[in-house]
Amino acid sequence: MLKKYGWIALIAAFLLVFWLDQQSAIQDQHTGVQTIPASQPGTKNLPATASLPTHDASHSSKPSPDFLPAEAKTSLDLIARGGPFPHRQDGVVFQNREQRLPKKPRGYYHEYTVETPGLNHRGARRIITGGTPVAIYYYTDDHYDSFREFEVQP
């Protein structure tokens, strides 16, 4: 009898933890905080500074950094306008848990999706902004394992 209730208690505890985790994720969406999964140890930042055109269409002839995909321009335009964003996670706080970006106070970094053609989910490509107003931009195409810094001309 004790073994039976022990298993029931274990399953109930697991379900409670799962439910609380889901509630936390929902709360995080409302408070602008996102939990970032841990990634592989030993990866490093890949800083590379480049210039990007302003979000003004009259400057569209300036080249984008070679490492940015074409879809990044759409994301940067949305960031400059303040949305609306295609994904509910866009604009949430990026916590920098792996500390691959310079250490800053919580809330300094925010993340935005860069669409990947052919995918029906967010994919791995993101732009991370730092500061309010934005003072620095980073791009990752491997879901936070590495970053490249770039600039957006005012």
TAQUI-V883452 format. One line per field, one symbol per residue. ss: DSSP state (2 for helix, 1 for strand, 0 for the rest). phi: phi as a letter, one per 30 degrees, with the letter a starting at -180 (. if undefined). psi: psi as a letter, one per 40 degrees, with the letter a starting at -180 (. if undefined). A space follows every 50 residues. Layout:
ss = ???
phi = ???
psi = ???
This chain:
ss = 02222222222222222222222222222220100000000000000000 11000022200000000000222222222220000000000010000000 00000000111110000000000001111100000111110000000111 1100
phi = .ddddddddddddddddddddddddddeddcicbdcddcddjdbdbdaca cbddddddcdddddeedddedddddddddddijdcdbdddjddcdhddhd cedbdejdcbcbdcecejccbdicdbcccbjbddcabbbbcbhidbbbdb ccdd
psi = ddddddddddddddddddddddddddddddeehhhhiiahieiiighhhi iiiiehdeeeehiiidehidedddddddddefaiiehdeheihhefdefe iihiihediiiihhihheifadaehihhihihiheiiihheffediihii ihh.
